[in-house]
Amino acid sequence: MRIAVTGSIATDHLMTFEGRFAEQLIADQLEQVSLSFLVDELEVRRGGVAANISFGLGCLGLRPLLVGAAGADFTEYAAWLERHGVDVSGVHISEIKHTARFVCTTDADHNQIASFYAGAMSEARNIELWPLAQRTDGLDLVLVGANDPEAMVRHSEECRARGLAFAADPSQQLARMDGDSVRSLIKGAAYLFTNEYEKALAEQKTGWTEDEILAMVGTRVTTLGGKGVRIDRTGEPSLHVPAAEVDERVDPTGVGDAFRAGFLAATAWGLSLERCAQVGNAVAAHSLEVDGPQEYRLNAASLVARVSRSYGEAAAAEVEAAQV
């Protein structure tokens, strides 16, 4: 199964604040917030949702096609991704802008305050998917991830026009997009990925009810943090899959991207939705236990071991057999 992953490519600047943001906020002064947090750690990591998801898929042997825009400073990052099984031939290199930057501070309660500089990402709207599909002998699924909002809408429209199956994953960009854009993004998606907050925001922005959105997509996947994931399909009961076991919660950055990588990999292997969610949760657990969204070590053996301890030997055996 050939998967193209569209979305942001960025460098993450991740900082740790040992206190709690909530203790620094004064309820009657929120209209004029001016805060500075003295951080104890700074990690510069490779990131961006498309690159993160592609990294996870590459580690699982799927050779995803990364589609996005980056700057001339992408050379070293590209080499890293290629060494981890990612095809970077779909990346547009800007002649004038740097690769996007994500700056995030995480407090002691794992709350986060972040800023994002788009940079070269704004040029992703110029990328056409069809030539990439023709050059790579076709695409079985296109994930439309958080990106330049115009690029996201354009990619989903092109998928519908060309008959390409796609998954909508608006993530943080839901806050920037208006109702028409969100409706255009998700209509006809084979999969819709959101977390609980994004699920409610999508319903608010589109003006569609939960059932109406479900009727627009094939499968709705809602991640629930430590509670796992819920999967909904029209005419079927909701499926809840608990989170995988985690040894130590270190850094939540990129955990959702890791989940998507695992879920899509299991989809490519032809596994059931329950197994797809379990594999997604298992990959997410790998990511949660390390600093940075692409610093975890993942292979077939570690995945099967995590699925076994979290969901049992029968599930692990099925996942192991599917990877052969």
N, C-alpha and C positions, 0 to 999 in steps of 0.2 A: 504494500500500500504506500503510495507516494503522497506525503503530506507537505504542503507549503504553509509556513508560519509567517504571517505578516504582523507588523507591529513595531514597537520602539526598539531601538538599539542604543544603549546608553552606558555611561560609566557611573557607577554608584559611589557616592561619598557617604559612608555610614558612620555615624557617631553615636556614642553611648552617654546618656545623662543618668547619673546614679540616683538622682532624686525622682520626684513625681511631678509631672506637669500640673496635675490638678491642684497641688499645694501652692503653685505660683499664680494661679488665676483668681482674681477677685471678682465676685459675681456682679457687683454694681459698677465695675470699671472695664467691662469687656468691649465697650465701644472704642476705647483708646488703649489697646494693648501694646505695650512696648517692653519686650522681655528679651533677655540674653541668658543663655544657659552655658555654664562652664562645663564642657564635656571632658571625659576622662580618656576616651579612646577615639581614634579615627582610622577607619579602614577604607581603602580605595579598591573597589571591586568592579568586576565586569557585570553589566546588568542590562536592563531593558526587557520588557516582557517577551518579545519575540525571540530574542537571543537566549533568555533563560529557558523558555519552553523548548527551543531547538536543542539546547545543550542537553536537557534531560532526555529528549527523544534520541539524540545521537548516542548518548551513553547506553541506551537500550538497543542500539543497533539498527535504527530506522532510517538513517541518512536523510533527515528533513531538509527541505529547501528554505533557507532563511530569506525573507523578502522584506526589505526596509531601506532606509536611507541613513548613511553615516558620512563622516568627514574623512579627510585625508589621513587623519590620525587613527584610522580603523585598522591599519595594517597588522599591528601586533595582536589586536583582539581577533581579527579574522584568522590568523594563524592558530590561535588558541582554539577557536571553534572548529576549525578544520581538523585539528588533532583529536577532537572529541566527536568526530563523525558528522559534522554539519556541512552541508553544501552552501557556501556563501556566494555563489555565482549570481544570486538574485538580489544582491545588495547594490543599491545605487550610491555612488560616491559623489558627494557634493564638491564643487570646485571652490566654494566660498565660505562654507560654514563647518564648524566643528561638530563632532558627534555629540549627541544629547548628553546632558548631565542630570543626574538625580541626586539630591542632597537630602539626607534623612537623619533625624535624631530620634532615638528610641529611649524611653525612660524605664524606670525600674519595674513598672507594671506592664511593659511591652506596648504602651501607647506610643504613637509615632506622630511627629510633625515633619512634613517634607515639602520640598520645592522641586520643580522640574523645569529645566531649560531645554526647549525643543531643539534648537540648533538645526542640524541637517534634517531632522525628522520632518520638518515642514515641506521638504521636497518629495516625501513619499507619495504625495497626491499625484505625482507625475508618472508613477510606475504602472505599467499595464501587466496584468496577470497572464493574459492569453499567450503572448509571445514566450513567456517563461514556461507555460504549460506545454507548448508545442516543442520547445527546445529540450524539455526533459521527459519526452514521451508520455505526457499527460499528467494530470493531478487528480488524485482520488478525493482529496479533502483539502480545503483551504481554511485555516484558522484566521479570522479577522480579529486581531488583538488590538489593544490600546495603542494608538498611533496618532498622527495628525488626523483630527476629526474628519476633514474632507477626504483624506485617503481612506478612512474606514468605510465611509458611505460609498465611495467610488468602488472599492474592492467588493463590497457586498452586492452592489448593483451589477458589476461586471460578472460576478459569479452567477447571479440569476439569469442574466442575458446569455451567458455562455453555457449554462447548464452544469456548472461546477458545484458540487456539494460543498457547503461551507458551515463553519461553526462561528457564531458571534460571541465575542468575549470583550465587551466594552470596558470593563474594569473602571479605573479611575476617571476615564474620559466621559463617563456618564454625566458627571457634574458640569462639564463644559458644553455638552450637546443639547440642542433643543428637541422638542417632541417629534418634529418631522424627521430629524436626522436619526433619532433613536428608532423610530418606526421603520425607516428605510433600512437601517442596519440589521435589525433582527428578523424582519419578515422573510419567511421561507428558509430560515436557518435549520440545518439538520440538528444542531446542538446550540443551546444558549447557556453560557457559563456566567454566573454571578455569585457573589456572596449574599448573605441575608439583607444587608443594607442596600446593596445594588439592586437586588430583586425588587424591593419596595420602591426604590428610586425609578427604576425602569417603568413600573406600573404608574407612578405619578407622572412621569414625563410623557409617556405615550397616551395616557388617558384610557388605557386598556385595563381590564380586570385581569386577575390571575388566570382565569379560564380563557379569556380572549388571547392573552399572550401565548398560552400553552397551545391554543389552536393554530397559532402562526408558526410554531416551530415543531420539530420532530421530538426532541428530548430536551427537557429543562433540567440543568444541573445546578444545584445551589449548595455551595460549600458553607459549612456551619462552624468553622473553627475547630475547637476542641471537641465539638459534638459530632463531627464527621461530615456527612454529605447526604443531601436528599435528592432523589431523582424522580421527576414527574413526566408522565406521558398521558396524552388524552385517552380516556377510557380505561386506564389502568390504575390500580392503587399506588400511592406513593411508596417509594422504596427508600428506606433509611439505612445507611451503612455507617457504623461507628468509626471513629478515628483509629488509625493504627497506633500501636504502642510506641512510645517515645522514651528514650533513656534520659535525655536532658533537653529542656527547651532553651535554646541559645539565642536564635535570631529569627524572627518571623518574616524577614524580608525575602520575597521570592517563593514563599511556601505555596502560595496559590498557583504560581507558574509551574512549580514542580508537580503539583497535583494534576494540572492539565497535561503535562508531559506524560505522566503515568497513565492517565485515563485514555489519552489518544493512542498511546502505544498498545494498550490492551485492546482498544477498538480495532487497531490494525491487525492484531493477532486473532481477531474474531471471537473474543471472549464476551460473555454476557455482561449486561449493564452492572450487575452486582460485582462481578469480578473486576470490571473496569474501574469502578469506584474504589475497590479494595487496593488495586494496583496504584491508583492515583494517591490514595492516602498513604500507602507505603513509601512512595517516592517523596511525598511531602514530608514524611517523618525524617527521611534522610536529610532533607534540606534544613529542617527546623533545628537539627542538632549541631549545626556549624554556623560560623559567621560568613555571611555573604551568600548570594543566590546561586553561585556556580562553584562553590568550594566543596560540595559534598562528593563522596566517592560512591559511585553506583555501578553495579554490574548485575548480570543475571543471577549470580549466587547470592549477593546481598539482598536483592529484591525478593527472591524466593524465601530466604531466611526471615525477612521482615513480614512477609505475608503469612508464613507458617506460624510465627509466634503471635500474630495479631488475629488471624482468622482461621487457623487450623491447617492440618496437614492436607486435607482434601483440596482446599483452595490453593495451597501452595503447589500441589502436584499438578493441578490444572494449569496454573500459570507457567510452571516449568515446562510442561509439555507444549504449551502454545508458542514458546520462544524458539523451539527447535526448527 
